[in-house]
């Protein structure tokens, strides 16, 4: 391959600027970025170990594979990094952006979500996890109402799928933003 090949010159349509930056970051910086995506250390370690990624799709595939391999303890660690729906982390723009469907919710809906979140957490021992991006408050309420009747095993696999969606959205933000862009 010549040095003018798109793969050797850094940023290309297949390798956006954020992916190049992630691939070339020192381990500590890359690990911190991955921790912002998913609080599971096992997930982050698996993605870190496979750098560099030729394309964003390769990174997403590695994320999906790592998510599929998470143990129950790894999932619990990942979920601990997510605030309850309707109560985004103060000062965390990612949390606020992802939960924007609850921003305009009525006080009644917010109170109902709090009650449902507490009942869900009591039953399953962790926050209700859903890929909230693009969902309304009513859709999230309906989802928790439906899912609270699941068995712990069913819910663990649904949570794994929702976590995978969230991780992809967050990884997309990393790989698509050039240095200095607001992510």
C-alpha positions as CSV (number, residue, x, y, z in Angstrom):
1,X,0.0,0.0,0.0
2,X,1.4,3.4,-0.9
3,X,1.6,6.2,1.6
4,X,-1.1,8.1,-0.3
5,X,-3.6,5.3,0.4
6,X,-6.7,6.5,2.3
7,X,-6.0,4.0,5.1
8,X,-2.6,5.3,5.8
9,X,-3.4,9.0,5.7
10,X,-5.6,9.2,8.7
11,X,-9.1,10.6,8.3
12,X,-11.3,9.2,5.5
13,X,-15.0,8.6,5.1
14,X,-14.4,5.2,6.6
15,X,-12.1,6.6,9.4
16,X,-13.7,9.8,10.7
17,X,-11.5,12.2,12.7
18,X,-12.7,11.1,16.1
19,X,-11.9,7.5,15.3
20,X,-8.3,8.5,14.3
21,X,-8.0,10.5,17.5
22,X,-9.4,7.5,19.6
23,X,-7.0,5.1,17.8
24,X,-4.0,7.2,18.5
25,X,-4.8,8.4,22.0
26,X,-2.7,7.1,24.9
27,X,-4.3,4.2,26.8
28,X,-5.3,6.4,29.7
29,X,-7.1,8.9,27.5
30,X,-8.8,6.2,25.4
31,X,-9.9,4.3,28.6
32,X,-11.4,7.5,30.0
33,X,-13.3,8.1,26.8
34,X,-14.6,4.5,26.9
35,X,-15.6,4.8,30.5
36,X,-17.8,7.8,29.5
37,X,-19.5,5.5,27.0
38,X,-20.0,2.5,29.3
39,X,-19.0,2.2,33.0
40,X,-18.1,-1.5,32.6
41,X,-14.4,-2.0,32.9
42,X,-14.6,-5.3,31.1
43,X,-16.3,-3.7,28.1
44,X,-13.7,-0.9,28.0
45,X,-10.8,-3.2,28.4
46,X,-12.0,-5.4,25.5
47,X,-12.4,-2.3,23.2
48,X,-9.1,-0.8,24.3
49,X,-7.2,-4.1,23.6
50,X,-8.5,-4.2,20.0
51,X,-7.2,-0.7,18.9
52,X,-6.6,0.5,16.3
53,X,-10.0,0.2,14.5
54,X,-9.9,0.4,10.7
55,X,-13.5,1.8,10.6
56,X,-16.2,3.0,12.9
57,X,-18.2,-0.1,11.9
58,X,-15.3,-2.3,13.2
59,X,-15.4,-0.3,16.5
60,X,-19.2,-0.8,16.7
61,X,-18.9,-4.6,16.0
62,X,-16.3,-4.8,18.8
63,X,-18.6,-3.0,21.1
64,X,-21.5,-5.3,20.3
65,X,-19.3,-8.4,20.9
66,X,-18.0,-7.0,24.2
67,X,-21.5,-6.2,25.3
68,X,-22.7,-9.7,24.4
69,X,-19.9,-11.1,26.6
70,X,-20.6,-9.1,29.7
71,X,-21.3,-11.1,32.9
72,X,-24.1,-10.2,35.3
73,X,-21.6,-8.4,37.4
74,X,-20.2,-6.5,34.4
75,X,-23.8,-5.5,33.4
76,X,-24.4,-4.3,37.0
77,X,-21.2,-2.2,36.8
78,X,-22.4,-0.7,33.5
79,X,-25.8,0.1,34.8
80,X,-24.4,1.8,37.8
81,X,-23.1,4.5,35.4
82,X,-26.6,5.4,34.3
83,X,-28.9,7.7,36.2
84,X,-32.6,6.8,36.6
85,X,-34.9,8.0,33.8
86,X,-36.3,11.4,34.6
87,X,-33.3,12.2,36.9
88,X,-30.3,12.9,34.6
89,X,-27.0,13.5,36.3
90,X,-26.6,17.2,37.3
91,X,-24.0,18.9,35.0
92,X,-23.8,15.9,32.6
93,X,-24.8,17.0,29.1
94,X,-24.9,13.4,27.8
95,X,-27.4,12.4,30.5
96,X,-29.6,15.4,29.8
97,X,-29.4,15.0,26.0
98,X,-30.2,11.3,26.2
99,X,-33.2,11.9,28.5
100,X,-34.5,14.9,26.7
101,X,-37.9,13.1,26.2
102,X,-38.6,13.6,29.9
103,X,-37.6,17.3,29.8
104,X,-41.1,18.5,28.9
105,X,-43.0,15.8,30.8
106,X,-45.8,16.9,33.1
107,X,-45.2,16.8,36.9
108,X,-47.7,13.9,37.0
109,X,-45.6,11.9,34.5
110,X,-42.4,12.7,36.3
111,X,-43.9,11.5,39.6
112,X,-45.2,8.3,37.9
113,X,-41.7,7.6,36.4
114,X,-40.1,8.1,39.8
115,X,-42.6,5.6,41.4
116,X,-42.1,3.1,38.5
117,X,-38.3,3.5,38.7
118,X,-38.3,2.8,42.4
119,X,-40.5,-0.3,41.9
120,X,-38.3,-1.5,39.1
121,X,-35.2,-1.0,41.1
122,X,-36.7,-2.8,44.1
123,X,-37.5,-5.8,41.9
124,X,-34.4,-6.0,39.8
125,X,-31.7,-4.3,42.0
126,X,-30.7,-1.8,39.4
127,X,-31.9,1.2,37.5
128,X,-34.4,0.9,34.6
129,X,-32.1,1.0,31.6
130,X,-33.6,2.0,28.2
131,X,-32.1,3.7,25.2
132,X,-34.0,6.9,25.8
133,X,-32.7,8.8,22.8
134,X,-35.7,9.8,20.6
135,X,-38.3,8.5,23.1
136,X,-41.0,10.5,24.7
137,X,-41.7,10.4,28.4
138,X,-44.8,8.4,27.8
139,X,-42.9,5.8,25.7
140,X,-40.4,5.4,28.5
141,X,-43.2,5.1,31.1
142,X,-45.0,2.5,29.0
143,X,-41.7,0.5,28.6
144,X,-41.0,0.4,32.3
145,X,-44.7,-0.6,32.9
146,X,-44.3,-3.5,30.5
147,X,-40.8,-4.6,31.5
148,X,-41.5,-4.7,35.3
149,X,-43.4,-8.0,34.8
150,X,-40.3,-9.7,33.2
151,X,-38.2,-12.3,35.0
152,X,-34.8,-11.2,36.1
153,X,-33.3,-13.3,33.3
154,X,-35.5,-11.8,30.6
155,X,-34.8,-8.3,31.9
156,X,-31.0,-8.9,31.9
157,X,-31.1,-9.7,28.2
158,X,-33.3,-6.7,27.4
159,X,-30.9,-4.5,29.4
160,X,-28.0,-6.0,27.5
161,X,-29.7,-5.0,24.2
162,X,-30.5,-1.5,25.5
163,X,-27.0,-1.0,26.7
164,X,-25.7,-2.0,23.3
165,X,-27.8,0.7,21.7
166,X,-26.7,3.3,24.1
167,X,-23.0,2.4,23.6
168,X,-23.4,2.7,19.9
169,X,-24.9,6.1,20.1
170,X,-22.2,7.3,22.5
171,X,-19.4,5.7,20.4
172,X,-20.8,7.4,17.3
173,X,-20.5,10.8,19.0
174,X,-16.8,10.0,19.8
175,X,-15.9,8.9,16.3
176,X,-17.8,11.5,14.3
177,X,-16.6,14.6,16.2
178,X,-13.3,16.3,15.3
179,X,-11.1,17.6,18.0
180,X,-12.5,20.8,19.5
181,X,-16.1,19.9,18.4
182,X,-18.7,19.8,21.1
183,X,-19.6,16.2,21.6
